[in-house]
Amino acid sequence: MRKLITFPFLVAFLIVCVSLNALFNPGAVCSVDENPKASPYIGALKKSANIPLGDILTDDLYKIEFIEKSENPAANKIPGLSQNNKLSGSASYADFMNSKIDLSKMNVDVQTSILTDMLNNYVYAENQITLISGTGDGLKGNTAPLEDLINTKGKDVSFLAIRLRDGASAGYNVDKFFQSCSTIKIPLTLYAANLIQQGSLSFDDVFTYSEGSYIDGSGVIKNYPFGTRFRLKTLLTYAIKDSDNIAYQMLCYNLGVSNLYNYLEKLGASVRTEDLESFRFWPDSNARSSALWWSQVYSFKNSGEVGKWYWDLIGSSPSRIYTALAHSKPCYTKSGSSTYTLHEAGIVMGDDPYLVVIYTKSSTEAANTEYFFYNVAREVDKLINS
């Protein structure tokens, strides 16, 4: 009789234990091989200077609000990458979870071209717009509208544009450093794509989302629990298409941020000494350096299947320049933003393709940053096509 009474209590006890274990221990991690459903759009943004709300782009639509002398104290606390670099000094070398891949022995070739030679050798004056004729007739457009924008109170601007058919170029403060924001995701993802193209890595290599890779801001991985595994192809897609900050930091950890700096050096990109010494995940950059890695993107697109895939991926990335030009030209660009800072760089196609880098920064008292960027992009386009 005692055995009959004890057995049900034992079964109930085991059921409770199993339930508690499932509650507090998630068990096997989930694996994500495809994009999840997009995060819900929260339309908290105001219309800006007659630009449709749907065309106003930010890295994180539900965390950034345009401020114009706002009386709301909460509106003045806009999160940006500048406050999210606490992890930047760590993880200098690759750390594949349970992987035997040795990235220290891998090498990515840098393509040389007339375009890279021009970018390296062109001389641009400081604090004034420089026009360079290249091998053609040069640029004959009016620089006055751009000069007015440059002189706008509370604004800081840098740009470089170079026409691909003849090297005609316009630039302003091309070697001045700015916070790179999400534009820095291009050289790291390009480095990874090159490794995939040469067979050193695979689209199907698996990376695990750990607590150390967390960072606030744009993206979708923040909606997943730690321990979720992602294919390399998925991380590259998130980093470009969704400007996912965590995807970028996972790539930094696993590919090795030191390898990123080595790659930047091979590209001829300038890096601040303090960024290099600390192996900072989000190094500052300038327009000339950004143009140099975009020249590599333009060459890489014809390198094979991976190159084509990467180029198409960039083409799917939201583009402010595309909006500024009224959707009239295909834009293969990557934008980036932080508090009062908007940048974009890449290749503008159309009848006369050109490479362009635009960095803009506003003071807290300045007028709308996004609208200012659109004006700069439009005037650069007019000038480079003159």
C-alpha positions in Angstrom: 0.0 0.0 0.0 2.9 2.4 0.8 4.4 1.8 -2.6 1.1 2.7 -4.3 0.8 6.0 -2.4 4.5 7.0 -2.9 4.6 6.4 -6.7 2.1 9.2 -7.7 3.9 11.6 -5.4 7.3 10.6 -7.0 5.8 11.1 -10.5 4.4 14.5 -9.6 7.8 15.6 -8.1 9.6 14.6 -11.3 7.2 16.6 -13.4 7.7 19.7 -11.2 11.5 19.3 -11.5 11.4 19.0 -15.2 9.1 22.0 -15.6 11.3 24.2 -13.3 14.4 23.1 -15.3 12.8 24.0 -18.6 11.7 27.4 -17.1 15.2 28.4 -15.9 17.4 26.6 -18.4 16.5 27.2 -22.1 18.4 24.1 -23.1 19.6 23.8 -26.7 20.1 27.1 -28.4 17.9 28.0 -31.4 19.4 28.3 -34.8 18.5 31.1 -37.2 19.2 30.6 -40.9 16.8 33.1 -42.4 15.7 36.6 -41.7 13.0 36.8 -39.0 9.9 39.0 -39.5 10.9 42.6 -39.5 10.7 44.5 -36.3 7.4 46.5 -36.1 7.7 50.0 -37.4 7.0 52.6 -34.8 6.1 55.8 -36.6 7.2 58.3 -34.0 9.0 60.4 -36.5 7.6 63.8 -37.7 7.5 64.8 -41.3 10.6 66.7 -42.3 10.6 69.5 -44.8 8.0 67.9 -47.1 9.9 64.6 -47.3 7.4 61.7 -46.9 7.7 59.9 -43.6 8.3 56.6 -45.4 11.4 58.1 -47.0 13.0 59.3 -43.8 15.7 56.8 -42.9 17.5 56.2 -39.7 19.5 53.3 -38.3 16.8 52.7 -35.7 13.4 54.2 -36.6 12.0 53.7 -33.2 14.9 55.2 -31.2 15.7 58.4 -33.0 13.6 61.5 -33.0 14.3 64.7 -34.9 14.8 67.6 -32.5 14.4 71.2 -33.3 14.6 73.2 -30.0 12.5 70.5 -28.3 10.9 71.4 -25.0 10.7 67.7 -24.1 13.7 66.7 -22.0 13.3 63.0 -23.0 13.7 64.0 -26.6 17.2 65.2 -26.0 18.4 61.8 -25.0 19.0 60.3 -28.4 21.1 57.1 -28.2 24.1 57.0 -30.4 27.2 54.8 -31.1 29.4 57.3 -29.2 28.1 56.0 -25.9 28.2 52.4 -26.8 31.9 51.6 -27.1 32.5 50.0 -23.7 33.4 46.7 -25.4 35.7 48.3 -28.0 39.0 47.5 -26.4 38.5 43.8 -26.1 38.5 40.8 -28.4 41.5 41.7 -30.6 41.7 38.2 -32.2 39.3 35.8 -33.7 37.3 33.6 -31.3 35.2 31.2 -33.3 33.0 29.1 -31.0 34.3 25.6 -31.2 36.0 26.4 -34.5 39.4 25.3 -35.8 39.7 28.1 -38.4 42.9 30.0 -38.0 42.3 33.5 -39.4 45.8 34.7 -38.6 47.0 32.7 -41.6 44.4 34.1 -44.0 45.1 36.9 -46.5 42.9 39.0 -48.6 44.3 40.6 -51.7 43.7 44.2 -52.4 42.8 45.1 -56.0 44.7 48.0 -57.5 43.1 50.2 -60.2 43.3 53.6 -61.8 40.5 54.6 -59.4 42.5 53.7 -56.3 45.6 55.4 -57.7 43.5 58.6 -58.2 42.1 58.4 -54.7 45.5 58.0 -53.2 47.2 60.7 -55.2 44.6 63.5 -55.7 45.4 66.6 -53.6 42.4 68.3 -52.0 42.7 71.6 -50.2 41.5 72.1 -46.7 38.4 74.2 -45.9 37.6 74.9 -49.6 36.0 72.9 -52.3 38.5 71.3 -54.7 37.7 70.4 -58.3 39.9 68.0 -60.2 39.5 67.4 -63.9 40.7 63.9 -64.2 41.3 62.6 -67.7 38.3 64.4 -69.2 36.9 67.9 -69.4 36.5 68.3 -65.7 33.5 69.7 -63.8 31.8 73.0 -64.9 29.1 73.2 -62.3 28.3 76.0 -59.8 29.9 75.4 -56.4 28.1 78.3 -54.7 25.1 76.2 -53.4 27.5 73.7 -51.8 29.6 76.6 -50.3 26.4 78.0 -48.8 25.6 74.6 -47.2 29.2 74.2 -45.9 28.9 77.7 -44.3 25.6 76.9 -42.6 25.9 77.7 -38.9 26.1 74.6 -36.7 27.0 72.2 -39.6 30.1 70.3 -40.3 30.6 68.7 -43.7 33.0 66.5 -45.6 32.5 65.0 -49.1 34.4 63.3 -51.9 32.9 62.4 -55.3 34.7 61.0 -58.2 33.3 60.2 -61.7 34.1 56.7 -62.7 34.5 57.3 -66.5 37.2 60.0 -66.3 38.2 60.5 -62.6 36.8 64.0 -62.5 36.4 64.8 -58.8 35.1 67.2 -56.2 36.1 67.2 -52.6 35.9 69.1 -49.4 38.0 68.3 -46.2 38.4 64.7 -47.5 41.0 63.8 -44.9 39.1 65.2 -41.9 38.1 62.5 -39.4 34.4 61.9 -38.4 32.7 59.3 -36.3 32.3 56.5 -38.9 29.0 55.1 -37.5 27.6 52.3 -39.6 29.6 53.1 -42.7 32.5 51.1 -41.1 30.4 48.0 -41.6 31.5 48.0 -45.3 35.2 47.2 -44.9 34.5 44.4 -42.3 31.8 42.7 -44.4 33.9 43.1 -47.5 36.8 41.4 -45.8 34.5 38.5 -44.8 33.0 38.3 -48.3 36.5 38.1 -49.8 37.4 35.2 -47.4 34.2 33.4 -48.5 35.0 34.0 -52.2 38.5 32.5 -51.8 37.2 29.5 -49.8 38.7 30.3 -46.5 35.3 30.8 -44.9 31.8 29.6 -45.9 28.4 31.2 -45.9 27.4 28.4 -43.6 29.9 29.0 -40.8 28.1 29.3 -37.6 28.5 32.1 -35.0 27.0 32.3 -31.6 25.4 35.4 -30.1 27.1 36.0 -26.8 26.5 38.6 -24.2 29.8 40.3 -25.1 28.5 41.1 -28.6 25.6 43.1 -27.3 25.3 46.8 -28.3 22.3 49.1 -28.4 21.0 50.6 -31.6 19.8 49.4 -34.9 19.2 45.8 -36.0 17.2 42.7 -35.3 19.6 40.3 -33.4 18.8 42.3 -30.2 15.4 40.6 -30.3 17.0 37.2 -29.9 18.3 35.5 -26.7 22.0 35.0 -26.0 23.1 31.7 -27.3 21.2 32.0 -30.6 23.4 30.8 -33.5 23.6 32.6 -36.9 25.1 31.6 -40.2 27.8 34.0 -41.5 25.6 34.7 -44.5 22.8 35.9 -42.1 25.2 38.1 -40.2 26.4 39.8 -43.3 22.9 40.3 -44.5 21.8 41.8 -41.2 24.9 44.1 -41.0 24.2 45.6 -44.4 20.5 45.4 -45.0 19.4 46.1 -41.4 22.5 48.0 -40.3 22.6 45.5 -37.4 25.1 46.7 -34.8 25.2 43.3 -32.9 25.9 41.5 -36.2 28.8 43.9 -36.8 30.2 43.3 -33.3 29.8 39.5 -33.7 31.9 39.8 -36.9 34.5 41.9 -35.0 34.8 39.3 -32.3 34.9 36.3 -34.5 36.8 37.5 -37.5 39.2 39.5 -35.3 39.1 43.3 -35.0 42.9 43.2 -35.5 42.3 41.6 -38.9 40.0 44.5 -39.7 42.7 47.0 -38.9 45.2 45.1 -40.9 42.8 45.1 -43.9 42.2 48.9 -43.5 46.0 49.4 -43.6 46.3 47.3 -46.8 43.5 49.4 -48.4 45.5 52.5 -47.6 42.8 53.8 -45.2 43.8 56.3 -42.5 43.2 55.3 -38.9 43.6 57.3 -35.7 46.5 56.1 -33.5 44.2 55.9 -30.4 41.7 53.7 -32.3 44.5 51.4 -33.6 46.1 51.0 -30.2 42.8 50.1 -28.5 41.5 48.0 -31.4 38.3 50.0 -31.2 35.3 48.3 -32.8 34.0 51.6 -34.2 37.0 53.6 -35.5 36.7 57.1 -36.9 37.2 57.5 -40.6 37.4 60.1 -43.3 36.1 60.5 -46.8 39.2 59.5 -48.7 39.6 56.3 -46.7 35.9 55.4 -47.2 36.3 56.0 -50.9 39.3 53.6 -51.0 37.3 50.8 -49.5 34.4 51.5 -51.8 36.7 51.3 -54.8 37.4 47.7 -53.6 33.7 47.0 -53.4 33.3 48.2 -57.0 36.1 45.8 -58.1 34.9 42.9 -56.0 31.4 42.9 -57.6 32.8 41.3 -60.7 34.9 38.7 -58.9 32.4 35.9 -58.9 29.2 34.6 -57.4 30.1 36.0 -53.9 31.0 39.4 -55.4 27.7 39.6 -57.2 25.8 38.5 -54.1 27.5 41.1 -52.0 26.8 43.8 -54.6 23.1 42.9 -54.7 23.0 42.9 -50.9 24.4 46.5 -50.8 21.8 47.4 -53.4 19.1 46.3 -51.0 20.3 48.6 -48.2 18.3 51.7 -47.5 19.8 54.8 -49.1 19.4 58.4 -48.2 21.1 59.5 -51.4 18.5 57.5 -53.4 15.8 59.4 -51.5 17.6 62.8 -52.1 17.8 62.1 -55.8 14.0 61.3 -56.0 14.7 57.6 -56.7 16.1 58.6 -60.1 19.3 56.6 -59.9 20.2 53.2 -58.5 22.3 53.6 -55.4 24.6 51.0 -54.0 25.4 52.7 -50.7 25.7 52.2 -47.0 24.4 54.9 -44.6 25.2 55.5 -40.9 24.0 57.7 -38.2 24.5 58.6 -34.6 23.4 61.6 -32.5 23.1 64.5 -34.9 25.4 62.7 -37.4 24.4 61.4 -40.8 26.7 59.8 -43.3 26.5 57.8 -46.5 29.0 56.4 -49.0 28.9 54.1 -52.0 28.3 54.1 -55.8 25.6 56.0 -57.5 24.8 54.4 -60.8 22.7 55.8 -63.7 24.0 57.2 -67.0 27.3 58.5 -65.5 28.2 56.5 -62.3 30.3 58.0 -59.6 31.7 57.1 -56.2 30.6 59.4 -53.4 31.2 59.8 -49.6 29.3 62.4 -47.6 29.8 63.0 -43.9 27.5 65.5 -42.1 27.3 66.6 -38.5 25.1 69.1 -36.7 25.2 70.8 -33.4 22.2 70.3 -31.0 20.9 73.7 -31.9 21.1 73.2 -35.7 18.2 72.6 -38.0 17.1 69.1 -39.1 20.2 67.0 -39.8 18.5 64.7 -42.3 17.1 67.4 -44.5 20.6 69.1 -44.5 22.1 65.8 -45.7 19.6 65.6 -48.6 20.5 69.0 -49.8 24.3 68.2 -49.7 23.7 65.0 -51.6 21.6 66.8 -54.3 24.2 69.5 -54.8 27.1 67.0 -55.0 25.2 65.1 -57.6 24.6 68.2 -59.7 28.3 69.1 -59.5 29.7 65.7 -60.3 27.4 65.5 -63.3 28.2 69.0 -64.7 
